[in-house]
Amino acid sequence: MSIPKTILNYLKKNDIEVHVEGHKKVYTAYDLAKTMNEKLNNIGKSLLVKVDGKPYLVLVPGHYHLDLGKIKKELKAKKVELASEKHVKKLLNTKLGALHPFTGIHKVELLLDKALLKSKEAIINAGSFTESLRMKTKDLHKLENARVGEFGKLVVKAGKKAVKSAPKKVKKVVKQIKKAGGQVRKAVKKASSSKAGQKAKKTAKKVYKKAMKTKAGKKVAKKVKKVVKKIEKKSPVKVNISKIPAIKRKKR
């Protein structure tokens, strides 16, 4: 899939110098950087957003994530959302991985992240999965009369920060769990050694004894005895039924 002629003619008409660079089929900025052995900050990543229902193209460096909050603040909007693949096809007649930032063709406004302008040249997606355009960032800015601002956030810094803080957070949680566990054990010991705890134990024993005196309790005890006898017959090992609750060994 080569770069569409409409894009090349558009750039030629506006006297913009570009270099077409071929590569293996890629769909993301990360894969493009890896394939071309380029830094992510030199890769332009195009995304479509809807700001209060109006479409805008946003171009950020490859190592940036889109920040909808910053766009909302910059454009003083009420609602900002990332356009779905369905909307990209419908509004721009192109696929997500082949989205290009030439808004003169799309007839929408371009929001250009100022971080990309730090690079003299940028590699831009141009409607192809196997070819990209290398061009001067200042030329793109001038050509599309782009609105420059902060529209993304750095992924690498956020990742490093999370990695550094993770062990501390884990240790803190483990300490809290141990502390809570210790408090529970202390509470159980305290409760069982207290008068209320001892009373509860005695009450439980009394209830159990009463239950075993009832018809239902006696019925259960008989069933257990039968099971034990069957086991004793089949097994050479004698079963100590005196250890089974509510069953006393008969004197022989």
C-alpha positions in Angstrom: 0.0 0.0 0.0 1.8 3.1 -1.2 1.2 6.8 -0.3 -2.0 8.0 -2.1 -1.4 10.4 -5.0 -3.8 13.0 -3.5 -1.3 13.5 -0.5 1.8 13.7 -2.8 0.1 16.2 -5.2 -1.1 18.2 -2.2 2.4 18.6 -0.9 3.9 19.3 -4.3 1.3 22.0 -5.0 2.2 23.7 -1.7 6.0 23.3 -2.5 6.7 21.2 0.6 9.9 19.1 0.4 9.4 15.5 1.6 11.2 12.2 1.4 9.2 9.0 0.9 10.7 6.2 3.0 9.7 2.5 2.5 9.6 0.0 5.3 7.9 -3.3 6.3 4.2 -3.2 7.1 3.5 -1.4 10.4 0.4 -0.2 12.2 1.8 1.8 15.2 4.3 4.6 15.9 6.3 2.2 18.1 6.7 -0.4 15.4 7.6 2.3 12.9 10.3 3.6 15.1 11.7 0.1 15.7 11.6 -0.7 12.0 13.3 2.5 10.9 15.7 2.5 13.8 14.4 6.0 14.8 13.7 7.6 18.1 10.1 7.7 19.1 10.2 11.5 19.7 10.9 11.9 15.9 7.8 9.9 15.0 4.5 11.9 14.5 1.4 10.1 15.8 -1.9 11.2 14.3 -5.2 10.8 16.2 -8.7 12.0 15.7 -10.7 13.5 18.6 -14.2 15.0 18.9 -14.3 18.3 20.8 -17.9 19.1 21.6 -18.9 17.0 18.6 -16.4 18.8 16.2 -13.6 16.7 14.8 -9.9 17.7 15.3 -6.7 16.0 14.2 -4.0 15.8 16.9 -0.3 15.2 16.2 1.9 14.1 19.1 5.3 12.5 19.3 5.4 8.7 19.3 6.5 8.5 23.0 3.5 10.5 24.1 -0.1 9.5 25.0 -3.0 11.8 24.1 -4.2 13.9 27.1 -7.9 14.6 26.6 -7.9 16.8 29.7 -5.2 19.1 28.3 -7.2 19.4 25.0 -10.3 20.2 26.9 -8.5 22.9 28.9 -6.8 24.3 25.8 -9.9 24.6 23.7 -12.2 25.4 26.7 -14.5 22.6 25.7 -17.2 20.7 27.7 -16.6 17.3 26.2 -13.5 15.7 24.5 -13.4 12.1 23.3 -11.2 9.9 21.2 -13.0 9.1 17.9 -13.8 5.5 17.2 -12.5 3.5 14.2 -16.0 3.9 12.7 -15.9 7.7 13.0 -12.4 7.8 11.4 -13.6 5.9 8.4 -16.8 8.0 8.1 -15.2 11.4 8.6 -11.8 11.0 7.0 -12.4 8.0 4.7 -9.2 6.3 6.1 -8.1 3.5 8.5 -6.8 4.2 12.0 -3.2 3.0 11.3 -3.0 5.1 8.1 -4.3 8.4 9.5 -2.3 11.3 8.2 -2.1 14.9 9.7 -2.6 16.8 6.4 -5.8 18.6 7.5 -6.0 20.6 4.3 -7.1 17.4 2.7 -9.3 16.3 5.6 -10.7 19.9 6.0 -10.4 19.8 9.8 -8.1 21.7 12.2 -4.7 20.3 13.3 -3.6 20.4 17.0 0.2 20.1 17.0 1.9 19.2 20.3 4.8 21.5 20.9 7.0 18.6 22.0 7.2 17.5 18.3 8.5 20.9 17.2 11.7 20.2 19.2 12.6 17.8 16.4 13.8 19.4 13.2 12.4 16.6 11.1 9.6 14.1 11.8 8.5 10.9 10.2 4.8 11.2 9.4 2.2 8.5 8.5 0.8 9.4 5.1 -2.1 7.0 4.4 0.1 3.9 3.9 1.3 1.0 6.1 4.5 0.4 4.1 5.6 4.0 3.3 6.1 7.1 5.5 7.1 10.7 4.9 10.1 12.4 6.4 9.6 16.2 6.5 10.5 19.3 8.4 8.2 20.0 11.4 8.2 23.7 10.8 6.9 23.0 7.2 4.0 21.0 8.6 3.2 23.7 11.1 3.2 26.4 8.4 1.3 24.2 5.8 -1.6 23.3 8.1 -1.6 26.5 10.1 -1.6 24.2 13.1 -2.6 25.2 16.6 0.4 24.5 18.9 0.0 23.6 22.5 0.3 20.7 25.1 -2.0 18.0 23.9 -0.2 14.9 25.2 1.7 13.5 28.1 5.1 11.7 28.2 4.7 7.9 28.6 8.3 7.2 29.6 8.4 9.5 32.7 5.0 8.2 33.9 6.3 4.6 33.5 9.6 5.2 35.4 7.7 7.0 38.2 5.3 4.1 38.5 8.2 1.5 38.6 10.0 3.5 41.3 7.0 4.0 43.5 5.6 0.4 43.1 8.0 -1.3 45.6 7.3 1.3 48.2 3.6 0.9 47.8 3.8 -2.9 47.9 5.9 -2.8 51.1 3.4 -0.3 52.7 0.4 -2.6 51.8 2.2 -5.7 53.2 3.0 -3.8 56.5 -0.7 -2.8 56.8 -1.8 -6.4 56.2 0.6 -7.8 58.8 -0.4 -5.1 61.3 -4.1 -5.9 60.7 -3.5 -9.6 61.0 -1.7 -9.1 64.3 -4.5 -6.9 65.6 -7.0 -9.6 64.7 -5.0 -12.4 66.5 -4.7 -10.2 69.6 -8.4 -9.5 69.6 -9.2 -13.3 69.3 -6.9 -14.1 72.2 -8.3 -11.3 74.3 -11.9 -12.4 73.6 -11.3 -16.1 74.4 -9.4 -15.3 77.6 -12.0 -12.8 78.8 -15.1 -13.7 80.8 -17.3 -13.2 77.8 -15.2 -15.5 75.7 -15.1 -18.3 78.3 -18.9 -17.9 78.8 -19.4 -18.3 75.0 -17.3 -21.5 75.0 -19.4 -23.0 77.9 -22.6 -22.0 76.2 -21.5 -23.6 72.9 -20.8 -26.9 74.8 -24.1 -26.8 76.6 -26.0 -26.2 73.3 -24.1 -29.1 71.7 -24.9 -31.5 74.5 -28.6 -30.5 74.4 -28.6 -31.0 70.6 -27.2 -34.5 70.9 -30.0 -35.5 73.3 -32.7 -34.6 70.8 -34.2 -37.0 68.3 -32.3 -35.4 65.4 -29.0 -35.5 67.3 -29.4 -39.2 68.3 -30.3 -40.0 64.7 -27.1 -38.4 63.5 -25.1 -40.3 66.2 -26.5 -43.6 65.1 -25.6 -42.9 61.4 -22.0 -42.1 62.5 -21.8 -45.3 64.5 -22.9 -47.4 61.5 -20.3 -45.8 59.3 -17.6 -46.4 61.9 -18.6 -50.1 62.2 -18.4 -50.6 58.4 -14.9 -49.0 58.4 -13.8 -51.3 61.3 -14.9 -54.4 59.4 -13.2 -53.5 56.2 -10.0 -52.0 57.7 -7.5 -53.8 59.9 -6.9 -50.6 61.7 -9.2 -50.0 64.7 -11.0 -46.7 64.8 -11.1 -44.9 68.1 -14.8 -43.9 68.1 -14.4 -42.3 71.5 -12.7 -39.4 69.7 -15.8 -38.8 67.5 -18.1 -36.2 69.0 -21.2 -37.5 71.0 -20.2 -41.2 70.6 -18.9 -43.1 73.6 -17.1 -46.5 73.2 -19.2 -49.4 74.6 -17.7 -51.5 77.3 -17.0 -55.1 76.1 
